[in-house]
Amino acid sequence: MVRLGDVFSVPSSENSKSAEKRINQKHVDFLLCDAASMRPLVGIELDDSSHERSDRKQRDKTVDGVFKAGGLPLLHMPVGRGYSQQG
């Protein structure tokens, strides 16, 4: 798990402390980085059945917005027993 506050920074404003706190409380399951520079390339969120709850949907919307604002893609992958390499 990767804390969003370790990936993204919040621009200074009168609301930045509140936004920073909300971001620091959120995580994604994986963050793929460039091996040489360690620059983040893409976040990965594993979506199990809990992501159908209304509170999780709101949380996912917030996390999606943070990734979009930061210019970094976020993939949502449904959790399964196995995965196929076929697209």
ABEGO torsion letter per residue (X at the ends): XBBAAAABBBBBBAAAAAAAAAAAABBBABBBBBAAAGBBABBBBBBBAAAABAAAAAAAAAAAAAAAAAGBBBBBBBBBABBBABX
